[in-house]
Amino acid sequence: MVRTLVIALALLCGIVVGSKAPLAQQFGQGTIQEVRIEGTQRIEPETVRSYLSVQPGQQFSSQAIDASLKALFATGLFADVTLRREGDALIVRVVENPIINRIAFEGNKRITTETLNTEVQLRPRTVYTRTKIQADVKRILDLYRRSGRFAATVEPKVIQREQNRVDLVFEIDEGALTGVRRINFVGNKQFSDGRLREAIQTKESRWWRFLTSDDSYDPDRLTFDREMLRKFYLSEGYADFRVVSSVAELTPDREGFVITVTVDEGEKYKFGKIDVVSQLKDLDPETLKGLITTTEGKSYNADQVEATVNRLTDAVGNRGYAFVDARPNIQRDREKKEIAVTYEIQEGPRVFVERIDVVGNVRTLDKVIRREFQIVEGDAFNAAKLRRARQRIRDLGFFKKVDLTNVPGSSPDRTLVTVEVEEQSTGEISFGAGFSTSVGVLGEVSIRERNLLGRGQDLRLGFSISERSQEVDLSFTEPYFLDRNVSAGFDVFRIVRDLQDESSYDEEITGFSLRAGYQLTENLRQSVRYTLRQDKIDNVPSTASRFIADLQGSSIASIVGTTLTYDRRDSRTDPTDGYYVSLAADVAGAGGDRHFLKPKLTAGYYIPVSLPWVLSFRGEIGHIVSFDDEVRLTDRYFLGGDNCRGFRNSGVGPRDTTTRDALGGNTYYAATTELSFPLGLPQEFGLTGRVFGDACSLWDSDSKGPEVADSAAVRFATGIGLSWKSPLGPIRIDFAVPVLKEKSDRSENFRISFGTRF
């Protein structure tokens, strides 16, 4: 046994010694008298010597020579390095890596060459190495994957040139856009997969999504979707909800992803006791309870809690308390499945704004951004006012990104506010096309700059032409006239309308207007205007009504007007909650040859029955009184079409029963009750239905005679409609049936309109 162990140890030692023998035998013992460099072309021999661990006068050492070999390879300058001994000389032979002469990209269509050049690290006149090539291939693939093309491939090709130079060509096969084939949810019991798909931004690939990229796979968007799911469940009362995992798997053909999201819904909670407490002196919390949007016994909604905090912060701040901190104290009762919320209002840290810095704006002037703040340097720090400032800056439409942050200042009671913006194009040239029952086929061209010279000014020149009208207008708006929160502007216009079908005449309107507007409060706005216009009635056929023939010719109106609007809607373009009231009045007589007073009242009220079901009530009433003998035809009201569905344009009101020409009236009203609702299709389709009832009337024409039908009787029509936010623009279709109408009225069942800009 002992003898066997000794033999084994001897053999092992022989193997270890033998493994080092070749290097030791190659260089042996002795002193290095000379280090000779061979194979260099553009690299100086001294540069090679500087990386060596051995120098003349030193002993040949296998460890030092090995370290020298590794150091030379680590430089990335050489494709091959060999070291050998000739007598007392150490010979270092190198093969230099080539220099890149040119870098080119082939096959890239979706991503520009300029973008690829900024992504890769290699540059002309740098050293070519395989490691750097592979790193750049990975960068290009990552760039394509960020744009949703996971099937892209990149093949680097090297073309040899003279003087040890190479051309590097990246051959790119971009492949098809890698879409999302399917989105699956696991663990959801309260909401269907379809409902959860509507709550996230990522969509399944379908042919109609050719104008959006939401159906392409994006890892960052998937992370955002997790947050959107969380917010959705929290708004529905599921306070314990969490996303367990979200996994995206590439299909075997590499043309699509299957996304699987596993969720844990938890239990549904309702609001328990709701209360407000205040630690601020002389602030009675009872006066704030009317601002609370959360209701005891209702389903828990985190959005309502956040909205209440914002409303409380704003209200207390407006009462003169500069340093306010409103926080919800949430107590969860898992047995009763209730969440009690106590809104605690206390004095926040006494912090002042030391400085407001604006960065990222290249073209837009600093003052355009600063004037959207309700606080200035030296004011008390107010988080609610900063949130409003961020939203106001975003609403300008000048910036792609707006980030607002604050960091500690020069002392504990000072803070620095930084606004970082990323500008976007504000110049527009648009071409429009559309169709409506009123004017027929419509074409439009407009040129607009919304941020003229970086000053926030709006300049627009537009042309539109249709089968029955032509219009050209030039408008300019200065949003902060004389550096005050007053918008001012002017309009110059010329309009030609063909009204032969309604009233047997053509109308030409030429003029200009000056206008100004300002906020009285957060929700109350007033505007004033002056208009000078010439109206011309011509091309009146012999078969027209005698009342229209008598008014043929031109007249000039000099009009001063004002509008007062109180608006509490949640959105001005697509409201679902809130109301508005607007009172307008025009007075003509300061010059010109027409003298009248024309007031008008409009209002609307929106009730979210159960979103997206929305019930709305809208109405308007107007009257015109002349200080002359009669109101001119072009100043009267005409009713029908969009403001009273079920009737043609100018289809309601006083009419010459002999010629069927509409004569217009001096008093009118129109009211609408409408319920909009989803059609059961995915929300992304943009299709909504509606049922409505329109009531209206127009009477009291200054054109009097036995042949004139002039009745104040109520007209009423009911119907259904369809709205589609299509890729080519909004499309509206209405079908209405008049229930109450007069014999002289002109009815219309179908009404359609659509349009787009590109």
C-alpha positions, 0 to 999 in steps of 0.5 A, a space after each residue: 500500500 505504501 509503495 503504491 502511494 509513493 509511486 502515485 506521488 512520484 507520477 503526479 510530481 512528474 506530470 506537474 514538472 512536465 507541464 512547466 517544462 516546455 516554457 522553462 526549456 524554451 527560455 532556460 536560464 540566463 540574462 536578457 541582453 536585448 529585446 527585439 520587436 518585430 512585425 510593427 507597422 504603425 505602432 512604435 516599438 517603444 510602445 510595445 516595450 512599455 507593456 513588457 514586464 521584462 527588460 534587458 539586464 533581467 533574468 529570463 523568467 517564465 512568470 514575467 514573460 507570461 505576464 508580458 504576453 497577457 499585457 500585450 493581448 490586453 491592449 487590444 492592439 494586436 491580433 497575435 503575439 509570440 515571444 521567443 529566445 534567440 541566444 541572449 535576445 528576447 524576440 517579441 513578434 506582433 501582428 497588429 489589429 487592422 484599422 477601421 477605414 469605414 463603417 457602413 450599414 446595409 438593410 436598415 430602413 426602420 432605423 436611420 444610419 445616423 441613429 445607428 452611428 450614434 449607437 455603435 462604439 467603433 469609429 473610423 480610424 480606430 482599432 478593429 477587434 472581434 470583441 468590440 464588433 460583437 459588442 456593437 452587434 449587441 447594441 444594434 440588436 438592443 436598439 431594434 428590440 426597443 423598437 419592437 423588432 425582436 426578429 432582427 439579425 445583424 451580420 458584421 462583414 469585414 472587407 480587407 483593404 491595403 495598409 492593414 485597413 478594413 471596411 466594416 459593414 453591418 448587414 441588417 435584416 430588420 425582420 417583421 415587427 414583433 407584435 403581441 400575439 396574445 395577452 393572458 391573465 392568470 388568477 383574475 376572478 372578478 374581471 375578465 381578461 378582456 376587461 383587464 386588457 382594456 386597462 393596460 396600454 399594451 394591446 394584442 396585434 390586430 390589423 386595424 392597429 396599423 397607426 399605433 405601436 401599442 401592439 408591439 412588445 416593449 419591456 418598459 411598457 410592460 412595466 408600466 402596464 403593471 402599474 396601470 393594473 394596480 391603479 385599476 384594481 385600487 380604483 375598484 376597491 381591491 386594496 390588497 391587489 398585487 401583480 405576482 409576475 409578468 412574463 413575455 415569451 417569444 414564439 418559436 417563429 420569433 414573430 410574436 410574444 405571448 404575455 402572461 400576467 399572474 395576479 392576486 386580486 385579494 379581497 374587495 374593500 369599501 370605505 369605512 369611517 371618513 373623517 378630517 382632523 386639523 392641527 392648524 390653528 383657527 382651521 375648523 375641519 368641519 368646513 372642509 368636509 364638503 370637499 371630500 369625494 370619498 363616501 362611507 359604505 361605497 367601494 374603496 377607490 384610491 383615485 378618490 383618496 388622492 383627489 381629496 388630498 389635492 382638493 384639501 391641500 388647495 383649499 387650505 392653501 387658498 385660505 392663507 396657510 402657506 405650509 400645509 401637509 394633508 395626508 390620508 391615514 388609512 386603517 384597514 379592517 380585514 375582517 369587515 373588509 373596510 378601510 377607514 380614512 382620516 385626512 390629517 391636515 397639519 403644518 408642513 415644513 417651513 420651506 421657501 423656494 430659493 430658485 426656479 431653474 429651467 433647463 432643456 429649453 433651446 428655443 422657448 424663452 424662459 419666461 414662457 415657462 416661468 409664467 405658468 407658475 403660481 409661485 415665484 422665488 421667495 414664496 412658500 413652497 407649495 406642492 399643489 401649486 407645483 403640480 398645477 404648474 407642471 400640468 399647465 406647462 404640459 398643456 402648452 403643447 410645446 414640450 415632449 416631456 416635462 419633469 419638475 423636481 425639487 432638491 434642498 437649497 443652500 439652507 434647510 428652509 430653502 429648496 431649489 425647483 428645477 423644470 426640465 423640458 424636452 422641446 418638440 416641433 410646434 410648426 404645423 402644415 396640415 391638409 384636411 379632408 372630410 364630409 358633412 351633410 351641411 357642406 358636402 365634401 370638405 378640403 382644408 389646408 393650414 399653416 400654423 406655428 404655435 410657439 412663434 419665435 419661442 415666445 408662445 405666440 400662435 400664428 395660423 393661416 388657413 384655407 378651406 373649400 367645400 361644395 358649398 363654402 370657401 373660407 380663408 382666415 389669418 389669426 394671431 394670439 399673444 397668450 400673455 399680452 404685455 406680460 400679463 395673464 391676458 390673451 390678445 389676438 386678431 382674426 382676418 377672414 373672408 367667407 363665401 357660402 352657398 345658401 341657395 338650397 336653404 334661402 335662395 341666396 349666396 353670402 359673402 362675409 369679409 372682416 376682422 376682429 380683435 379679441 382678449 381673454 382673461 381668467 377671473 378665477 380658476 374656473 371663470 373666464 371672460 373674453 371681449 371682442 370687437 368685430 368689423 364685418 361686411 355682409 353681402 347678399 347676392 345671386 338672388 334668383 327671381 324665384 326667391 322670396 320677396 323678403 330676401 330680394 328686398 335685403 339684397 346688397 351689402 351692409 357693415 356691422 361694427 360689433 362689440 361683444 363679451 363672453 363670460 364662461 364658468 366651466 367645471 367640466 373634467 374635460 373640455 373635449 370629451 367631458 364625463 362629469 361637471 357642468 358649464 354655463 356661458 353668457 355671451 352678448 354682442 352689441 352692434 352700433 358703434 359705426 356701421 349701418 346695423 344696430 342690434 343687441 344679441 344675447 345668448 346663454 348656453 349651458 351643459 351638465 354631465 353625469 357619469 352614470 357608470 363610466 363609460 355611461 354618461 348622461 348629459 343635458 345641454 341647452 342654449 337660448 338666444 334673442 336678438 333685438 334691433 334698434 332699427 326697423 328690422 333685424 337684417 337677414 344675416 344677423 338672425 338665428 337659423 336652426 336645424 342640423 347639428 343644433 337640432 337633429 332630425 331637421 335640415 340646416 335652417 329647417 326649423 323656424 319662419 319660412 316663406 311657404 310659397 318659395 320654401 326659403 328660410 327667413 330666420 328668427 329673432 328668438 330661439 332655444 335648443 335643448 338636448 338630452 343624451 346618453 352615451 354608452 359603450 357598444 360592448 366592443 374593446 375600448 380601443 375600437 373607439 366606438 360609442 353609441 348614444 340615444 338622444 332627444 332634441 327639442 327646439 324652436 325658432 320664431 319671431 321673424 321681422 319678415 311679416 306677411 300672409 305667406 310667412 309661417 312663423 310659429 313658436 311651437 315646440 319641435 322634438 326629435 329622437 334618435 340614435 347615433 354612433 361615434 367612431 374615433 377612427 384612424 382617419 379622424 372622428 366620424 359621427 352618424 346620427 339617425 333621428 325621427 321628428 316627433 313634433 314638427 310644423 308643416 313648413 319645417 324641413 326634416 332630415 333623418 340621417 346626418 353624417 360627418 367625418 374629417 381628418 388632418 394629415 
